[in-house]
Amino acid sequence: MIEQEKYTEAEIVCVKLIEQYPEQIDGLHRYAELYEARGELQRAADYYHPTADFAEKAEGFGKISADFFRKKATQLES
């Protein structure tokens, strides 16, 4: 949906992901991608930071993933 610029629909999915699957990273990550695609870079960074925190604490993610999300946040804040 993001790639097709269906941002309203994508945001609805993000809300559902966070509500229905709070133990998963997907809602946070997709929100970050959505705001980045919209050009709302600070808002995107605001979601990449907690995405990185999640990746650090959750099983199945490593330092590389967390570092990627942190770097993305920092780049968008610049």
Secondary structure, DSSP 8 states (H G I E B T S, - for coil): -TTTT-HHHHHHHHHHHHHH-TTSSHHHHHHHHHHHHHT-HHHHHHHHHHHHHHHHHSTT--HHHHHHHHHHHHHHH-
